[in-house]
Amino acid sequence: MTSDPRSVVDDALAAIPEGERGRTFEEPWQAQAFAITLALHRRGVFTWNEWAETLGGEIKAAQAHGDPDDGHTYYHHWLRAIERLVEEKGISTRATLARYRDAWDRAADRTPHGAPIVLEPKDFG
């Protein structure tokens, strides 16, 4: 039986003395990537061992290509790991992921700072 990921995270955070806790996420998209990972795991898309291997592989590959390993790129590796697993598990294709990434870029470019980003059909042009 696997542990509930929420309780694992809650337990881990509770173990850190309150005065030593930093921000968990620097950007909202990092929290969203974390939430997507938990949702995919809960749906049985991958095991925690698969996740750890995939994320570790992404980090090692980045380091081999000169990543400074200073923590600032961690969630970029996290995102690549999600994309890789989604593709490997047949949930989406690389082309579809790229199409949506490009659409989000177009939507973000036209959205005023602080306003929610909303995808529109024209973003997929």
MOPAC internal coordinates of N, CA, C and O (Angstrom, degrees):
PM7 1SCF
backbone

  N    0.0000 0     0.00 0     0.00 0    0    0    0
  C    1.4461 1     0.00 0     0.00 0    1    0    0
  C    1.5225 1   108.88 1     0.00 0    2    1    0
  O    1.2310 1   120.55 1   -47.96 1    3    2    1
  N    1.3432 1   116.55 1   132.04 1    3    2    1
  C    1.4580 1   120.06 1  -179.31 1    5    3    2
  C    1.5196 1   110.24 1   -90.53 1    6    5    3
  O    1.2310 1   120.93 1   -28.12 1    7    6    5
  N    1.2982 1   115.82 1   151.88 1    7    6    5
  C    1.4542 1   121.58 1   177.88 1    9    7    6
  C    1.5101 1   109.96 1   -73.10 1   10    9    7
  O    1.2310 1   120.98 1   -29.06 1   11   10    9
  N    1.3129 1   115.74 1   150.94 1   11   10    9
  C    1.4542 1   120.76 1   172.92 1   13   11   10
  C    1.5239 1   107.10 1   -69.11 1   14   13   11
  O    1.2310 1   119.64 1   -57.44 1   15   14   13
  N    1.3476 1   118.30 1   122.56 1   15   14   13
  C    1.4632 1   120.27 1  -176.61 1   17   15   14
  C    1.5299 1   112.70 1   -58.13 1   18   17   15
  O    1.2310 1   120.34 1   146.44 1   19   18   17
  N    1.3386 1   116.96 1   -33.56 1   19   18   17
  C    1.4662 1   118.77 1   179.63 1   21   19   18
  C    1.5162 1   110.82 1   -62.98 1   22   21   19
  O    1.2310 1   120.29 1   138.24 1   23   22   21
  N    1.3335 1   117.06 1   -41.76 1   23   22   21
  C    1.4657 1   118.39 1  -179.00 1   25   23   22
  C    1.5226 1   110.65 1   -70.48 1   26   25   23
  O    1.2310 1   120.07 1   147.20 1   27   26   25
  N    1.3163 1   117.47 1   -32.80 1   27   26   25
  C    1.4667 1   120.55 1   177.23 1   29   27   26
  C    1.5222 1   109.42 1   -63.65 1   30   29   27
  O    1.2310 1   120.53 1   134.25 1   31   30   29
  N    1.3237 1   116.59 1   -45.75 1   31   30   29
  C    1.4696 1   120.92 1   179.24 1   33   31   30
  C    1.5218 1   110.14 1   -65.48 1   34   33   31
  O    1.2310 1   120.18 1   134.05 1   35   34   33
  N    1.3346 1   117.25 1   -45.95 1   35   34   33
  C    1.4617 1   120.55 1   179.17 1   37   35   34
  C    1.5225 1   111.18 1   -58.82 1   38   37   35
  O    1.2310 1   120.43 1   135.86 1   39   38   37
  N    1.3386 1   116.79 1   -44.14 1   39   38   37
  C    1.4633 1   121.04 1   179.41 1   41   39   38
  C    1.5302 1   111.10 1   -63.19 1   42   41   39
  O    1.2310 1   120.95 1   137.90 1   43   42   41
  N    1.3368 1   115.79 1   -42.10 1   43   42   41
  C    1.4643 1   119.60 1  -179.55 1   45   43   42
  C    1.5246 1   111.02 1   -64.17 1   46   45   43
  O    1.2310 1   120.50 1   136.66 1   47   46   45
  N    1.3324 1   116.64 1   -43.34 1   47   46   45
  C    1.4618 1   120.03 1   179.96 1   49   47   46
  C    1.5263 1   111.17 1   -66.98 1   50   49   47
  O    1.2310 1   120.68 1   141.72 1   51   50   49
  N    1.3225 1   116.31 1   -38.28 1   51   50   49
  C    1.4640 1   120.03 1  -179.88 1   53   51   50
  C    1.5287 1   111.51 1   -64.47 1   54   53   51
  O    1.2310 1   120.39 1   153.71 1   55   54   53
  N    1.3227 1   116.86 1   -26.29 1   55   54   53
  C    1.4662 1   120.87 1  -178.72 1   57   55   54
  C    1.5270 1   112.42 1   -75.73 1   58   57   55
  O    1.2310 1   120.07 1   164.77 1   59   58   57
  N    1.3158 1   117.47 1   -15.23 1   59   58   57
  C    1.4645 1   121.49 1   179.42 1   61   59   58
  C    1.5223 1   107.73 1   -87.20 1   62   61   59
  O    1.2310 1   119.97 1   -55.08 1   63   62   61
  N    1.3154 1   117.66 1   124.92 1   63   62   61
  C    1.4700 1   119.63 1   178.19 1   65   63   62
  C    1.5268 1   110.47 1   -55.58 1   66   65   63
  O    1.2310 1   120.55 1   -42.90 1   67   66   65
  N    1.3169 1   116.56 1   137.10 1   67   66   65
  C    1.4609 1   122.17 1  -172.55 1   69   67   66
  C    1.5259 1   113.33 1   -52.96 1   70   69   67
  O    1.2310 1   119.59 1   139.57 1   71   70   69
  N    1.3039 1   118.39 1   -40.43 1   71   70   69
  C    1.4529 1   121.36 1  -179.52 1   73   71   70
  C    1.5149 1   113.97 1   -69.93 1   74   73   71
  O    1.2310 1   119.75 1   166.42 1   75   74   73
  N    1.3302 1   118.08 1   -13.58 1   75   74   73
  C    1.4623 1   121.87 1  -177.71 1   77   75   74
  C    1.5235 1   113.11 1  -104.32 1   78   77   75
  O    1.2310 1   120.41 1  -178.70 1   79   78   77
  N    1.3178 1   116.83 1     1.30 1   79   78   77
  C    1.4679 1   120.10 1  -178.72 1   81   79   78
  C    1.5238 1   109.91 1   -78.20 1   82   81   79
  O    1.2310 1   121.58 1   -49.58 1   83   82   81
  N    1.3011 1   114.59 1   130.42 1   83   82   81
  C    1.4575 1   119.97 1   174.25 1   85   83   82
  C    1.5185 1   108.71 1  -102.28 1   86   85   83
  O    1.2310 1   121.20 1     3.72 1   87   86   85
  N    1.2995 1   115.31 1  -176.28 1   87   86   85
  C    1.4686 1   119.34 1   175.17 1   89   87   86
  C    1.5096 1   108.23 1   -66.22 1   90   89   87
  O    1.2310 1   120.76 1   -43.32 1   91   90   89
  N    1.3181 1   116.16 1   136.68 1   91   90   89
  C    1.4573 1   120.44 1   179.03 1   93   91   90
  C    1.5249 1   110.13 1   -75.58 1   94   93   91
  O    1.2310 1   120.51 1   139.39 1   95   94   93
  N    1.3234 1   116.64 1   -40.61 1   95   94   93
  C    1.4596 1   121.45 1  -178.08 1   97   95   94
  C    1.5289 1   108.52 1  -127.50 1   98   97   95
  O    1.2310 1   121.14 1   -44.14 1   99   98   97
  N    1.3142 1   115.42 1   135.86 1   99   98   97
  C    1.4620 1   120.32 1   178.18 1  101   99   98
  C    1.5248 1   111.73 1   -83.17 1  102  101   99
  O    1.2310 1   120.67 1   152.30 1  103  102  101
  N    1.3297 1   116.33 1   -27.70 1  103  102  101
  C    1.4637 1   121.98 1  -176.19 1  105  103  102
  C    1.5254 1   108.82 1  -136.24 1  106  105  103
  O    1.2310 1   119.72 1   -29.66 1  107  106  105
  N    1.3401 1   118.13 1   150.34 1  107  106  105
  C    1.4660 1   120.53 1   178.70 1  109  107  106
  C    1.5316 1   113.66 1   -57.66 1  110  109  107
  O    1.2310 1   120.21 1   144.82 1  111  110  109
  N    1.3370 1   117.20 1   -35.18 1  111  110  109
  C    1.4602 1   118.85 1  -178.25 1  113  111  110
  C    1.5256 1   111.31 1   -63.61 1  114  113  111
  O    1.2310 1   120.11 1   152.10 1  115  114  113
  N    1.3315 1   117.40 1   -27.90 1  115  114  113
  C    1.4638 1   120.09 1   178.54 1  117  115  114
  C    1.5242 1   110.25 1   -67.99 1  118  117  115
  O    1.2310 1   120.13 1   138.26 1  119  118  117
  N    1.3197 1   117.35 1   -41.74 1  119  118  117
  C    1.4615 1   121.11 1   176.65 1  121  119  118
  C    1.5215 1   110.14 1   -63.96 1  122  121  119
  O    1.2310 1   120.61 1   142.13 1  123  122  121
  N    1.3254 1   116.45 1   -37.87 1  123  122  121
  C    1.4589 1   119.94 1   178.87 1  125  123  122
  C    1.5310 1   110.89 1   -67.08 1  126  125  123
  O    1.2310 1   120.09 1   139.63 1  127  126  125
  N    1.3207 1   117.44 1   -40.37 1  127  126  125
  C    1.4662 1   120.49 1   177.48 1  129  127  126
  C    1.5229 1   110.18 1   -63.39 1  130  129  127
  O    1.2310 1   120.53 1   140.21 1  131  130  129
  N    1.3196 1   116.59 1   -39.79 1  131  130  129
  C    1.4569 1   121.22 1   177.02 1  133  131  130
  C    1.5269 1   110.08 1   -61.86 1  134  133  131
  O    1.2310 1   120.32 1   133.63 1  135  134  133
  N    1.3370 1   117.00 1   -46.37 1  135  134  133
  C    1.4629 1   121.74 1  -179.74 1  137  135  134
  C    1.5281 1   111.57 1   -63.66 1  138  137  135
  O    1.2310 1   120.10 1   140.70 1  139  138  137
  N    1.3187 1   117.41 1   -39.30 1  139  138  137
  C    1.4681 1   121.09 1   177.52 1  141  139  138
  C    1.5233 1   109.98 1   -61.86 1  142  141  139
  O    1.2310 1   120.77 1   137.86 1  143  142  141
  N    1.3125 1   116.13 1   -42.14 1  143  142  141
  C    1.4642 1   120.54 1   179.37 1  145  143  142
  C    1.5268 1   110.54 1   -60.90 1  146  145  143
  O    1.2310 1   120.26 1   133.68 1  147  146  145
  N    1.3211 1   117.10 1   -46.32 1  147  146  145
  C    1.4688 1   119.90 1   178.25 1  149  147  146
  C    1.5231 1   111.54 1   -61.71 1  150  149  147
  O    1.2310 1   120.48 1   137.80 1  151  150  149
  N    1.3322 1   116.68 1   -42.20 1  151  150  149
  C    1.4630 1   120.36 1  -179.89 1  153  151  150
  C    1.5305 1   111.26 1   -64.02 1  154  153  151
  O    1.2310 1   120.07 1   137.18 1  155  154  153
  N    1.3169 1   117.48 1   -42.82 1  155  154  153
  C    1.4615 1   120.59 1   179.02 1  157  155  154
  C    1.5268 1   111.13 1   -64.40 1  158  157  155
  O    1.2310 1   120.49 1   140.02 1  159  158  157
  N    1.3221 1   116.66 1   -39.98 1  159  158  157
  C    1.4705 1   119.98 1   177.78 1  161  159  158
  C    1.5232 1   110.27 1   -64.42 1  162  161  159
  O    1.2310 1   120.15 1   134.41 1  163  162  161
  N    1.3346 1   117.31 1   -45.59 1  163  162  161
  C    1.4676 1   120.64 1   179.93 1  165  163  162
  C    1.5193 1   111.85 1   -59.54 1  166  165  163
  O    1.2310 1   120.61 1   148.32 1  167  166  165
  N    1.3157 1   116.45 1   -31.68 1  167  166  165
  C    1.4749 1   120.52 1   179.23 1  169  167  166
  C    1.5234 1   112.32 1   -83.03 1  170  169  167
  O    1.2310 1   120.67 1  -179.29 1  171  170  169
  N    1.3264 1   116.32 1     0.71 1  171  170  169
  C    1.4552 1   120.11 1   176.29 1  173  171  170
  C    1.5174 1   115.02 1    81.10 1  174  173  171
  O    1.2310 1   120.25 1  -162.03 1  175  174  173
  N    1.3179 1   117.12 1    17.97 1  175  174  173
  C    1.4629 1   120.31 1  -179.11 1  177  175  174
  C    1.5246 1   110.89 1   -67.33 1  178  177  175
  O    1.2310 1   120.50 1   144.17 1  179  178  177
  N    1.3263 1   116.64 1   -35.83 1  179  178  177
  C    1.4658 1   120.56 1   178.45 1  181  179  178
  C    1.5232 1   109.13 1  -152.05 1  182  181  179
  O    1.2310 1   121.34 1   -18.70 1  183  182  181
  N    1.3145 1   115.04 1   161.30 1  183  182  181
  C    1.4645 1   120.88 1   175.23 1  185  183  182
  C    1.5196 1   108.04 1   -90.46 1  186  185  183
  O    1.2310 1   120.75 1   -13.12 1  187  186  185
  N    1.3411 1   116.17 1   166.88 1  187  186  185
  C    1.4633 1   118.95 1   177.02 1  189  187  186
  C    1.5197 1   110.70 1   -65.64 1  190  189  187
  O    1.2310 1   120.09 1   146.78 1  191  190  189
  N    1.3350 1   117.43 1   -33.22 1  191  190  189
  C    1.4660 1   119.12 1   176.59 1  193  191  190
  C    1.5228 1   110.97 1   -64.07 1  194  193  191
  O    1.2310 1   120.17 1   137.41 1  195  194  193
  N    1.3381 1   117.29 1   -42.59 1  195  194  193
  C    1.4713 1   120.13 1   176.95 1  197  195  194
  C    1.5308 1   110.15 1   -61.11 1  198  197  195
  O    1.2310 1   121.15 1   137.35 1  199  198  197
  N    1.3378 1   115.41 1   -42.65 1  199  198  197
  C    1.4604 1   119.39 1  -179.96 1  201  199  198
  C    1.5291 1   110.78 1   -61.27 1  202  201  199
  O    1.2310 1   120.61 1   131.38 1  203  202  201
  N    1.3260 1   116.45 1   -48.62 1  203  202  201
  C    1.4633 1   120.66 1  -178.23 1  205  203  202
  C    1.5311 1   110.92 1   -61.25 1  206  205  203
  O    1.2310 1   120.12 1   138.11 1  207  206  205
  N    1.3165 1   117.38 1   -41.89 1  207  206  205
  C    1.4693 1   120.85 1   178.85 1  209  207  206
  C    1.5211 1   111.20 1   -64.27 1  210  209  207
  O    1.2310 1   120.55 1   136.61 1  211  210  209
  N    1.3235 1   116.55 1   -43.39 1  211  210  209
  C    1.4617 1   120.85 1  -178.24 1  213  211  210
  C    1.5237 1   110.94 1   -67.25 1  214  213  211
  O    1.2310 1   120.18 1   132.39 1  215  214  213
  N    1.3289 1   117.26 1   -47.61 1  215  214  213
  C    1.4639 1   120.42 1   178.66 1  217  215  214
  C    1.5238 1   110.49 1   -62.36 1  218  217  215
  O    1.2310 1   120.42 1   136.12 1  219  218  217
  N    1.3281 1   116.80 1   -43.88 1  219  218  217
  C    1.4667 1   120.37 1   177.82 1  221  219  218
  C    1.5139 1   111.89 1   -60.19 1  222  221  219
  O    1.2310 1   120.53 1   139.83 1  223  222  221
  N    1.3287 1   116.59 1   -40.17 1  223  222  221
  C    1.4618 1   120.72 1   177.87 1  225  223  222
  C    1.5114 1   112.51 1   -63.77 1  226  225  223
  O    1.2310 1   120.76 1   139.82 1  227  226  225
  N    1.3385 1   116.16 1   -40.18 1  227  226  225
  C    1.4711 1   120.02 1   178.30 1  229  227  226
  C    1.5221 1   110.85 1   -65.36 1  230  229  227
  O    1.2310 1   120.57 1   139.16 1  231  230  229
  N    1.3168 1   116.52 1   -40.84 1  231  230  229
  C    1.4693 1   120.47 1   179.45 1  233  231  230
  C    1.5242 1   110.40 1   -65.75 1  234  233  231
  O    1.2310 1   120.01 1   134.38 1  235  234  233
  N    1.3344 1   117.58 1   -45.62 1  235  234  233
  C    1.4696 1   120.76 1   179.36 1  237  235  234
  C    1.5235 1   111.37 1   -62.26 1  238  237  235
  O    1.2310 1   120.33 1   138.81 1  239  238  237
  N    1.3355 1   116.98 1   -41.19 1  239  238  237
  C    1.4676 1   120.23 1   179.29 1  241  239  238
  C    1.5255 1   110.33 1   -63.26 1  242  241  239
  O    1.2310 1   120.40 1   138.10 1  243  242  241
  N    1.3270 1   116.83 1   -41.90 1  243  242  241
  C    1.4640 1   120.27 1   179.44 1  245  243  242
  C    1.5256 1   110.94 1   -65.00 1  246  245  243
  O    1.2310 1   120.71 1   138.74 1  247  246  245
  N    1.3214 1   116.25 1   -41.26 1  247  246  245
  C    1.4681 1   119.67 1   178.82 1  249  247  246
  C    1.5199 1   110.93 1   -64.27 1  250  249  247
  O    1.2310 1   120.63 1   142.62 1  251  250  249
  N    1.3191 1   116.39 1   -37.38 1  251  250  249
  C    1.4665 1   120.23 1   178.16 1  253  251  250
  C    1.5313 1   111.46 1   -64.56 1  254  253  251
  O    1.2310 1   120.98 1   155.76 1  255  254  253
  N    1.3510 1   115.73 1   -24.24 1  255  254  253
  C    1.4690 1   120.58 1   178.63 1  257  255  254
  C    1.5239 1   112.25 1  -100.46 1  258  257  255
  O    1.2310 1   120.18 1  -162.63 1  259  258  257
  N    1.3429 1   117.25 1    17.37 1  259  258  257
  C    1.4508 1   120.67 1   172.44 1  261  259  258
  C    1.5183 1   116.75 1    97.90 1  262  261  259
  O    1.2310 1   119.39 1  -170.37 1  263  262  261
  N    1.3351 1   118.77 1     9.63 1  263  262  261
  C    1.4610 1   120.10 1   177.12 1  265  263  262
  C    1.5261 1   108.44 1   -57.86 1  266  265  263
  O    1.2310 1   119.93 1   -46.21 1  267  266  265
  N    1.3362 1   117.74 1   133.79 1  267  266  265
  C    1.4623 1   119.87 1  -175.66 1  269  267  266
  C    1.5324 1   114.40 1   -71.40 1  270  269  267
  O    1.2310 1   119.62 1   168.13 1  271  270  269
  N    1.3240 1   118.33 1   -11.87 1  271  270  269
  C    1.4657 1   122.54 1   178.36 1  273  271  270
  C    1.5214 1   111.28 1    52.89 1  274  273  271
  O    1.2310 1   121.15 1  -132.62 1  275  274  273
  N    1.3442 1   115.40 1    47.38 1  275  274  273
  C    1.4554 1   119.51 1   178.90 1  277  275  274
  C    1.5323 1   112.11 1  -109.56 1  278  277  275
  O    1.2310 1   120.66 1  -170.22 1  279  278  277
  N    1.3212 1   116.34 1     9.78 1  279  278  277
  C    1.4574 1   121.43 1   177.37 1  281  279  278
  C    1.5134 1   115.00 1    94.39 1  282  281  279
  O    1.2310 1   119.86 1   161.05 1  283  282  281
  N    1.3125 1   117.87 1   -18.95 1  283  282  281
  C    1.4599 1   120.25 1  -176.81 1  285  283  282
  C    1.5329 1   113.49 1   -73.35 1  286  285  283
  O    1.2310 1   120.09 1   160.62 1  287  286  285
  N    1.3068 1   117.43 1   -19.38 1  287  286  285
  C    1.4645 1   120.46 1  -177.85 1  289  287  286
  C    1.5284 1   112.54 1  -105.96 1  290  289  287
  O    1.2310 1   120.25 1  -176.12 1  291  290  289
  N    1.3168 1   117.13 1     3.88 1  291  290  289
  C    1.4685 1   121.27 1  -173.82 1  293  291  290
  C    1.5233 1   112.73 1   -53.86 1  294  293  291
  O    1.2310 1   119.73 1   131.64 1  295  294  293
  N    1.3246 1   118.11 1   -48.36 1  295  294  293
  C    1.4613 1   118.99 1  -177.49 1  297  295  294
  C    1.5237 1   113.08 1   -74.87 1  298  297  295
  O    1.2310 1   119.75 1   163.58 1  299  298  297
  N    1.3096 1   118.07 1   -16.42 1  299  298  297
  C    1.4721 1   119.42 1   170.99 1  301  299  298
  C    1.5328 1   108.44 1   -68.66 1  302  301  299
  O    1.2310 1   120.61 1   140.10 1  303  302  301
  N    1.3191 1   116.44 1   -39.90 1  303  302  301
  C    1.4652 1   120.35 1   176.38 1  305  303  302
  C    1.5291 1   109.52 1   -66.46 1  306  305  303
  O    1.2310 1   120.76 1   139.97 1  307  306  305
  N    1.3102 1   116.15 1   -40.03 1  307  306  305
  C    1.4664 1   122.78 1   178.69 1  309  307  306
  C    1.5309 1   109.29 1   -57.48 1  310  309  307
  O    1.2310 1   121.00 1   131.81 1  311  310  309
  N    1.3323 1   115.69 1   -48.19 1  311  310  309
  C    1.4612 1   120.43 1  -179.25 1  313  311  310
  C    1.5216 1   111.37 1   -62.94 1  314  313  311
  O    1.2310 1   120.24 1   137.73 1  315  314  313
  N    1.3317 1   117.16 1   -42.27 1  315  314  313
  C    1.4741 1   119.75 1   177.86 1  317  315  314
  C    1.5262 1   110.61 1   -63.26 1  318  317  315
  O    1.2310 1   120.16 1   144.37 1  319  318  317
  N    1.3272 1   117.30 1   -35.63 1  319  318  317
  C    1.4683 1   120.69 1   178.20 1  321  319  318
  C    1.5284 1   110.42 1   -65.14 1  322  321  319
  O    1.2310 1   120.23 1   136.81 1  323  322  321
  N    1.3306 1   117.16 1   -43.19 1  323  322  321
  C    1.4744 1   119.78 1   176.95 1  325  323  322
  C    1.5215 1   109.64 1   -59.87 1  326  325  323
  O    1.2310 1   120.50 1   131.19 1  327  326  325
  N    1.3250 1   116.65 1   -48.81 1  327  326  325
  C    1.4619 1   120.35 1  -178.45 1  329  327  326
  C    1.5267 1   110.96 1   -59.89 1  330  329  327
  O    1.2310 1   120.99 1   137.98 1  331  330  329
  N    1.3093 1   115.72 1   -42.02 1  331  330  329
  C    1.4734 1   119.49 1  -179.71 1  333  331  330
  C    1.5286 1   111.37 1   -62.75 1  334  333  331
  O    1.2310 1   120.07 1   133.94 1  335  334  333
  N    1.3237 1   117.48 1   -46.06 1  335  334  333
  C    1.4604 1   120.33 1   179.97 1  337  335  334
  C    1.5285 1   111.77 1   -65.88 1  338  337  335
  O    1.2310 1   120.52 1   139.47 1  339  338  337
  N    1.3245 1   116.62 1   -40.53 1  339  338  337
  C    1.4631 1   120.33 1   179.14 1  341  339  338
  C    1.5343 1   109.78 1   -61.42 1  342  341  339
  O    1.2310 1   120.95 1   140.01 1  343  342  341
  N    1.3174 1   115.78 1   -39.99 1  343  342  341
  C    1.4686 1   119.73 1   178.11 1  345  343  342
  C    1.5304 1   111.10 1   -70.36 1  346  345  343
  O    1.2310 1   120.11 1   132.47 1  347  346  345
  N    1.3266 1   117.39 1   -47.53 1  347  346  345
  C    1.4664 1   121.15 1  -178.89 1  349  347  346
  C    1.5228 1   112.44 1   -61.22 1  350  349  347
  O    1.2310 1   120.38 1   146.12 1  351  350  349
  N    1.3280 1   116.89 1   -33.88 1  351  350  349
  C    1.4654 1   121.59 1  -178.19 1  353  351  350
  C    1.5244 1   112.25 1   -85.32 1  354  353  351
  O    1.2310 1   120.21 1   179.90 1  355  354  353
  N    1.3241 1   117.21 1    -0.10 1  355  354  353
  C    1.4588 1   121.13 1   176.32 1  357  355  354
  C    1.5191 1   114.41 1    76.45 1  358  357  355
  O    1.2310 1   120.05 1  -161.59 1  359  358  357
  N    1.3207 1   117.52 1    18.41 1  359  358  357
  C    1.4631 1   121.03 1   179.43 1  361  359  358
  C    1.5243 1   110.51 1   -77.32 1  362  361  359
  O    1.2310 1   120.73 1   144.76 1  363  362  361
  N    1.3088 1   116.21 1   -35.24 1  363  362  361
  C    1.4512 1   121.75 1   178.81 1  365  363  362
  C    1.5287 1   108.08 1  -150.90 1  366  365  363
  O    1.2310 1   121.49 1   -11.89 1  367  366  365
  N    1.3056 1   114.75 1   168.11 1  367  366  365
  C    1.4607 1   119.91 1   177.04 1  369  367  366
  C    1.5122 1   109.87 1  -105.57 1  370  369  367
  O    1.2310 1   120.77 1   -17.67 1  371  370  369
  N    1.2879 1   116.13 1   162.33 1  371  370  369
  C    1.4699 1   121.03 1   176.77 1  373  371  370
  C    1.5303 1   110.05 1   -59.05 1  374  373  371
  O    1.2310 1   120.55 1   140.53 1  375  374  373
  N    1.3375 1   116.55 1   -39.47 1  375  374  373
  C    1.4689 1   120.39 1  -179.42 1  377  375  374
  C    1.5346 1   111.15 1   -64.71 1  378  377  375
  O    1.2310 1   119.98 1   138.35 1  379  378  377
  N    1.3122 1   117.64 1   -41.65 1  379  378  377
  C    1.4634 1   120.38 1   179.00 1  381  379  378
  C    1.5177 1   110.95 1   -66.83 1  382  381  379
  O    1.2310 1   120.34 1   137.61 1  383  382  381
  N    1.3191 1   116.96 1   -42.39 1  383  382  381
  C    1.4665 1   120.13 1   176.89 1  385  383  382
  C    1.5245 1   110.47 1   -59.74 1  386  385  383
  O    1.2310 1   120.17 1   136.80 1  387  386  385
  N    1.3299 1   117.28 1   -43.20 1  387  386  385
  C    1.4672 1   121.30 1   179.50 1  389  387  386
  C    1.5303 1   110.63 1   -65.03 1  390  389  387
  O    1.2310 1   120.64 1   140.88 1  391  390  389
  N    1.3270 1   116.39 1   -39.12 1  391  390  389
  C    1.4694 1   120.77 1   179.29 1  393  391  390
  C    1.5248 1   110.46 1   -60.86 1  394  393  391
  O    1.2310 1   120.21 1   134.16 1  395  394  393
  N    1.3181 1   117.21 1   -45.84 1  395  394  393
  C    1.4574 1   120.60 1   179.39 1  397  395  394
  C    1.5266 1   112.14 1   -70.00 1  398  397  395
  O    1.2310 1   120.09 1   142.70 1  399  398  397
  N    1.3102 1   117.43 1   -37.30 1  399  398  397
  C    1.4676 1   120.58 1   177.42 1  401  399  398
  C    1.5346 1   109.35 1   -61.26 1  402  401  399
  O    1.2310 1   120.50 1   134.72 1  403  402  401
  N    1.3367 1   116.64 1   -45.28 1  403  402  401
  C    1.4604 1   120.58 1   178.75 1  405  403  402
  C    1.5304 1   111.24 1   -64.05 1  406  405  403
  O    1.2310 1   120.31 1   140.29 1  407  406  405
  N    1.3284 1   117.01 1   -39.71 1  407  406  405
  C    1.4669 1   120.79 1   178.45 1  409  407  406
  C    1.5250 1   110.52 1   -63.34 1  410  409  407
  O    1.2310 1   120.32 1   137.29 1  411  410  409
  N    1.3346 1   116.99 1   -42.71 1  411  410  409
  C    1.4683 1   120.14 1   177.64 1  413  411  410
  C    1.5298 1   110.69 1   -63.20 1  414  413  411
  O    1.2310 1   120.21 1   141.01 1  415  414  413
  N    1.3168 1   117.20 1   -38.99 1  415  414  413
  C    1.4742 1   120.11 1   177.78 1  417  415  414
  C    1.5302 1   110.46 1   -60.77 1  418  417  415
  O    1.2310 1   120.32 1   134.58 1  419  418  417
  N    1.3439 1   116.99 1   -45.42 1  419  418  417
  C    1.4628 1   120.26 1   179.48 1  421  419  418
  C    1.5297 1   110.69 1   -63.53 1  422  421  419
  O    1.2310 1   120.57 1   136.29 1  423  422  421
  N    1.3316 1   116.52 1   -43.71 1  423  422  421
  C    1.4688 1   120.27 1  -179.94 1  425  423  422
  C    1.5263 1   110.58 1   -64.27 1  426  425  423
  O    1.2310 1   120.28 1   138.73 1  427  426  425
  N    1.3196 1   117.06 1   -41.27 1  427  426  425
  C    1.4718 1   120.63 1  -179.95 1  429  427  426
  C    1.5198 1   110.95 1   -65.20 1  430  429  427
  O    1.2310 1   120.56 1   141.68 1  431  430  429
  N    1.3307 1   116.53 1   -38.32 1  431  430  429
  C    1.4687 1   120.57 1  -179.31 1  433  431  430
  C    1.5273 1   111.85 1   -61.90 1  434  433  431
  O    1.2310 1   119.52 1   146.65 1  435  434  433
  N    1.3181 1   118.51 1   -33.35 1  435  434  433
  C    1.4604 1   120.85 1  -176.96 1  437  435  434
  C    1.5347 1   112.64 1   -93.91 1  438  437  435
  O    1.2310 1   119.94 1   174.39 1  439  438  437
  N    1.3301 1   117.72 1    -5.61 1  439  438  437
  C    1.4676 1   121.56 1  -175.96 1  441  439  438
  C    1.5225 1   110.50 1   -91.56 1  442  441  439
  O    1.2310 1   120.47 1   -51.69 1  443  442  441
  N    1.3401 1   116.70 1   128.31 1  443  442  441
  C    1.4715 1   119.28 1   177.12 1  445  443  442
  C    1.5379 1   110.53 1   -62.06 1  446  445  443
  O    1.2310 1   121.01 1   -32.05 1  447  446  445
  N    1.3156 1   115.67 1   147.95 1  447  446  445
  C    1.4615 1   121.69 1   179.73 1  449  447  446
  C    1.5290 1   110.05 1   -55.09 1  450  449  447
  O    1.2310 1   121.07 1   -48.17 1  451  450  449
  N    1.3273 1   115.57 1   131.83 1  451  450  449
  C    1.4542 1   121.35 1   177.91 1  453  451  450
  C    1.5111 1   114.60 1    90.63 1  454  453  451
  O    1.2310 1   120.06 1   164.91 1  455  454  453
  N    1.3259 1   117.48 1   -15.09 1  455  454  453
  C    1.4615 1   120.78 1   178.95 1  457  455  454
  C    1.5238 1   109.32 1   -87.79 1  458  457  455
  O    1.2310 1   120.48 1   -29.24 1  459  458  457
  N    1.3255 1   116.69 1   150.76 1  459  458  457
  C    1.4742 1   119.01 1   177.65 1  461  459  458
  C    1.5279 1   110.75 1   -64.71 1  462  461  459
  O    1.2310 1   120.86 1   -36.72 1  463  462  461
  N    1.3128 1   115.95 1   143.28 1  463  462  461
  C    1.4612 1   121.50 1   176.28 1  465  463  462
  C    1.5215 1   107.75 1   -85.80 1  466  465  463
  O    1.2310 1   121.47 1   -53.20 1  467  466  465
  N    1.3235 1   114.80 1   126.80 1  467  466  465
  C    1.4653 1   120.27 1  -179.63 1  469  467  466
  C    1.5202 1   108.48 1  -122.37 1  470  469  467
  O    1.2310 1   121.13 1   -55.74 1  471  470  469
  N    1.3343 1   115.45 1   124.26 1  471  470  469
  C    1.4642 1   119.74 1   176.79 1  473  471  470
  C    1.5258 1   109.81 1   -76.05 1  474  473  471
  O    1.2310 1   121.29 1   -43.09 1  475  474  473
  N    1.3184 1   115.13 1   136.91 1  475  474  473
  C    1.4610 1   121.47 1   176.97 1  477  475  474
  C    1.5289 1   107.57 1  -125.80 1  478  477  475
  O    1.2310 1   120.07 1   -21.80 1  479  478  477
  N    1.3321 1   117.48 1   158.20 1  479  478  477
  C    1.4727 1   119.40 1  -179.77 1  481  479  478
  C    1.5271 1   113.32 1   -52.41 1  482  481  479
  O    1.2310 1   120.24 1   144.52 1  483  482  481
  N    1.3417 1   117.14 1   -35.48 1  483  482  481
  C    1.4669 1   119.44 1  -179.13 1  485  483  482
  C    1.5359 1   112.40 1   -64.29 1  486  485  483
  O    1.2310 1   120.13 1   158.44 1  487  486  485
  N    1.3324 1   117.35 1   -21.56 1  487  486  485
  C    1.4641 1   120.20 1   179.43 1  489  487  486
  C    1.5250 1   112.65 1   -69.03 1  490  489  487
  O    1.2310 1   120.55 1   160.82 1  491  490  489
  N    1.3105 1   116.56 1   -19.18 1  491  490  489
  C    1.4550 1   121.14 1  -179.44 1  493  491  490
  C    1.5188 1   112.36 1   -91.83 1  494  493  491
  O    1.2310 1   120.49 1  -176.06 1  495  494  493
  N    1.3349 1   116.68 1     3.94 1  495  494  493
  C    1.4641 1   122.83 1  -176.58 1  497  495  494
  C    1.4541 1   112.59 1   -59.98 1  498  497  495
  O    1.2310 1   120.10 1   180.00 1  499  498  497

